[in-house]
């Protein structure tokens, strides 16, 4: 007879620490769109919906710091803080928003991803102040 029982749970002796030792960050996200946006636990946060406004450079190479299989929902017009954690493993990202397409730790890939994010509307260009110092 097998020592394994189907469906049996075997707890660890010590508590399991998720993402221990990985780089983390907190960003404030605002849904500027008119529809809710839900983001899954392992999606590269830098590449999420362009209707969500936040510091994308801080989010580069990170995902939500939530348990696997869960998600965070952003309601239209609402703002909230979320915790992020560095993506582990091989740290390569392909697909998703199509912004990275390579090794997250390669500076050239990051530079290209930032350019694509600006070109495709993921990062809003700062407003230019057209007033000059002598104008009143």
TAPEVEN-V355277 format. One line per field, one symbol per residue. phi: phi as a letter, one per 40 degrees, with the letter a starting at -180 (. if undefined). burial: 1 if it has 24 or more other ideal C-beta (glycine too) atoms within 12 Angstrom, else 0. Layout:
phi=???
burial=???
This chain:
phi=.cccbdgcbbcccbccbcfcgccbabbcbbcccbbcbbbcdbcccdbcdcccbaccccccgbbccbcdgbabbbcdgcbacbcbbcccgcfbbbgfcgccficcccdcccdcccccccccgcbccccccccbccca
burial=0000000000000000000000001010101000001010111111111101111100111111100000010100000001111110000010011011010100001100110110000110000000000000
